[in-house]
Amino acid sequence: MKKTIKTSILVIIILIVFSAIAYGESSISLFGGNITIENNNNPEDYVFSLQLLFLLTILTLAPSILIMMTGFTRILIVLSFIRNALGLQQTPPNQVIVGMALFLTFFIMAPIATEVNDEAIQPYISAEISQDEAIERAINPIRNFMFKQTRDKDLGLFMNMKGIENVSNLEEIPTHVIIPAFIISELKTAFQIGFIIFIPFLVIDMIVASTLMAMGMMMLPPVIISLPFKILLFVLVDGWNLIIKSLVLGFK
């Protein structure tokens, strides 16, 4: 809540300053003090300010970029399905699941991050390429990653809504079309994996419930009896190893 309030105040201050610039004000009063806006005939100063504003915007959107343009969504949903299938309420806790999903995302995206650093960030820092070219080089590996994980049906859905037809290569597909198609593809894949995960644990629940009913113990909740068996099954088959291996190989 405090972070939201601080962000709102910062946005209001920025809007006030830019409004004053737009109306040609040389100074404005803010919180009992004066902010002086001087005329500057050097365009490079304005370019630097815009670049800094663009960088701050990217940093603000970094969490959304991490969640929506990487494998974080699929991993987090699958791990949540595992906890629900086992019948565990808060074990592992949310912090552990999110942390595991985050570091698995770093592991999966490491080659792409290395390529972005080598092809875009380092040349830009060395002043070998312009900012526009650096952004284009940085987005290409991410686009390729998303395109490989996106179903043709999902990509065609957004291309049809956008009115894009007769595409011959990936470069002709806009990034704002690939991203939502990638997101819904990841959601569908995660739910498919979750369904497969639920099946063996559902069988255990059904066997335990049928056994209790046959013994006339209908007042005893089946979940209490089936929970240890589900945990035992998950441990015996080395469930974490299988799930993590399947998730990582799914992005290859």
C-alpha positions in Angstrom: 0.0 0.0 0.0 2.8 2.4 0.9 4.6 1.6 -2.3 1.5 2.4 -4.3 1.1 5.7 -2.5 4.7 6.7 -3.2 4.4 5.7 -6.8 1.2 7.8 -7.2 2.9 10.8 -5.6 5.9 10.5 -7.9 3.6 10.2 -11.0 1.7 13.3 -9.9 5.0 15.3 -9.4 6.1 14.3 -12.9 2.8 15.3 -14.4 3.0 18.7 -12.7 6.5 19.4 -13.9 5.7 18.4 -17.5 2.5 20.4 -17.4 4.4 23.4 -16.4 6.9 22.8 -19.2 4.0 22.5 -21.7 2.5 25.8 -20.7 5.8 27.6 -20.7 6.0 28.2 -16.9 9.5 29.0 -15.7 8.9 28.1 -12.1 6.3 26.2 -10.1 5.6 25.9 -6.4 5.5 22.4 -4.9 5.3 21.5 -1.2 6.2 25.0 -0.1 9.3 25.2 -2.4 9.9 26.5 -5.9 11.1 24.5 -8.8 12.7 26.6 -11.6 12.6 25.4 -15.2 15.2 27.0 -17.3 15.3 27.1 -21.1 17.9 24.8 -22.6 19.0 25.2 -26.2 20.9 21.9 -26.2 18.8 19.1 -27.6 21.1 16.4 -26.2 20.0 17.2 -22.7 16.4 16.5 -23.6 17.4 13.3 -25.3 19.2 12.1 -22.2 16.1 12.9 -20.1 13.9 11.0 -22.4 16.3 8.0 -22.3 16.3 8.1 -18.5 12.5 8.2 -18.4 12.4 5.3 -20.8 14.8 3.3 -18.6 12.8 4.0 -15.5 9.7 2.8 -17.3 11.4 -0.4 -18.3 12.5 -1.0 -14.7 8.9 -0.4 -13.5 7.6 -3.0 -16.0 10.3 -5.5 -15.3 8.2 -7.7 -13.1 5.5 -7.9 -15.8 8.1 -8.6 -18.5 9.5 -11.4 -16.3 6.1 -13.0 -15.7 4.6 -12.6 -19.2 7.5 -13.1 -21.5 9.3 -16.0 -19.9 8.4 -19.5 -18.6 7.6 -18.1 -15.1 3.8 -18.4 -15.6 3.8 -22.1 -16.7 6.2 -23.1 -13.9 4.3 -21.3 -11.1 0.9 -22.7 -12.2 2.3 -26.3 -12.4 3.9 -26.0 -8.9 0.6 -24.7 -7.6 -1.2 -27.7 -9.2 1.2 -30.1 -7.4 0.4 -28.6 -4.0 -3.3 -28.7 -4.7 -3.2 -32.3 -6.0 -1.4 -33.4 -2.9 -4.0 -31.8 -0.8 -1.6 -29.6 1.1 -2.8 -26.2 2.0 0.3 -24.1 2.6 3.1 -26.6 2.1 5.3 -25.6 0.4 4.4 -22.0 1.3 3.8 -19.4 -1.4 7.2 -17.9 -0.9 8.9 -21.2 -1.7 6.8 -21.9 -4.7 7.4 -18.4 -6.2 11.1 -18.5 -5.4 11.5 -21.9 -7.0 9.6 -20.7 -10.1 11.8 -17.6 -10.2 15.1 -19.5 -10.1 13.9 -22.1 -12.5 13.0 -19.2 -14.9 16.5 -17.8 -14.5 17.9 -21.3 -15.3 15.8 -21.7 -18.4 16.3 -18.1 -19.6 20.0 -18.0 -18.9 21.1 -18.8 -22.5 18.7 -16.1 -23.9 19.9 -13.6 -21.3 23.5 -14.3 -22.3 22.7 -13.8 -25.9 20.9 -10.5 -25.2 23.9 -9.3 -23.1 26.4 -10.3 -25.8 24.5 -9.0 -28.8 22.7 -5.9 -27.4 23.8 -4.7 -23.9 27.5 -4.9 -24.2 27.7 -3.3 -27.7 25.4 -0.5 -26.6 27.5 0.1 -23.5 30.6 0.2 -25.7 28.8 2.8 -27.9 29.1 0.4 -30.9 25.4 0.5 -31.7 22.5 2.9 -31.2 19.7 2.6 -28.6 17.2 1.6 -31.2 19.4 -1.1 -32.6 20.2 -2.4 -29.1 16.5 -2.7 -28.3 15.9 -4.6 -31.6 18.8 -7.0 -30.9 17.6 -7.5 -27.3 14.0 -8.4 -28.3 14.8 -10.8 -31.1 16.0 -13.7 -28.9 13.0 -13.3 -26.6 10.7 -13.2 -29.7 12.2 -16.5 -30.9 11.8 -18.1 -27.5 8.1 -17.1 -27.3 7.4 -18.1 -30.9 8.8 -21.6 -30.2 6.5 -22.0 -27.2 3.4 -20.5 -28.9 0.8 -22.7 -30.6 -0.2 -21.8 -34.2 -3.8 -21.7 -33.3 -3.2 -19.1 -30.5 -0.9 -17.1 -32.8 -3.5 -17.2 -35.6 -6.2 -15.9 -33.2 -4.4 -12.6 -32.5 -3.1 -12.3 -36.1 -6.7 -12.6 -37.4 -8.0 -10.0 -34.9 -5.1 -7.7 -35.9 -5.9 -8.4 -39.6 -2.5 -9.8 -40.4 -2.4 -12.4 -43.3 0.1 -14.1 -45.6 3.1 -13.9 -43.2 6.2 -15.6 -44.5 8.6 -15.2 -41.6 8.7 -14.3 -37.9 10.0 -10.8 -38.5 6.6 -9.8 -40.1 4.7 -10.7 -36.9 4.6 -7.7 -34.4 5.8 -8.3 -30.9 2.5 -7.1 -29.4 0.8 -10.0 -31.3 3.3 -12.7 -30.2 3.2 -11.8 -26.5 -0.6 -12.4 -25.8 -0.5 -15.5 -28.0 2.5 -16.8 -25.9 0.6 -16.1 -22.7 -2.5 -18.1 -23.5 -0.4 -20.9 -24.9 1.5 -21.0 -21.6 -1.7 -21.1 -19.6 -3.1 -23.9 -21.8 0.1 -25.9 -21.4 0.2 -25.4 -17.7 -3.4 -26.6 -17.3 -2.7 -29.7 -19.4 0.3 -30.6 -17.2 -1.8 -29.9 -14.1 -4.5 -32.3 -15.3 -2.0 -35.1 -15.8 -0.5 -34.4 -12.3 -4.0 -34.7 -10.7 -4.9 -38.1 -12.2 -2.8 -40.4 -9.9 -3.7 -38.5 -6.8 -7.4 -38.6 -7.8 -7.2 -42.3 -8.1 -5.8 -42.6 -4.6 -8.6 -40.4 -3.3 -11.2 -42.6 -5.0 -9.7 -45.8 -3.6 -9.5 -44.5 -0.1 -13.1 -43.1 -0.3 -14.4 -46.4 -1.6 -12.6 -48.4 1.1 -13.9 -46.2 3.9 -17.5 -46.5 2.6 -17.1 -50.3 2.3 -16.0 -50.3 5.9 -18.9 -48.1 7.0 -16.5 -45.3 8.1 -18.4 -42.6 6.3 -17.9 -40.0 9.0 -14.1 -40.2 8.6 -12.9 -37.6 6.0 -11.1 -39.5 3.2 -8.6 -36.7 2.8 -7.1 -37.5 6.2 -6.3 -41.1 5.2 -5.3 -40.4 1.6 -2.9 -37.5 2.3 -0.1 -39.7 3.7 -0.4 -42.1 0.8 -0.3 -39.3 -1.8 2.8 -37.9 -0.1 4.4 -41.4 0.0 3.6 -41.9 -3.7 5.1 -38.5 -4.6 8.3 -39.3 -2.6 8.7 -42.8 -3.9 8.5 -41.8 -7.6 10.9 -38.8 -6.9 8.1 -36.4 -7.9 10.1 -33.2 -7.6 12.8 -34.5 -9.9 10.3 -35.7 -12.5 8.3 -32.4 -12.5 11.3 -30.1 -12.6 12.9 -32.2 -15.4 9.7 -32.2 -17.4 9.3 -28.4 -17.0 12.9 -27.6 -18.0 12.9 -30.0 -21.0 9.5 -28.6 -22.1 11.2 -25.3 -23.0 14.0 -26.9 -25.1 
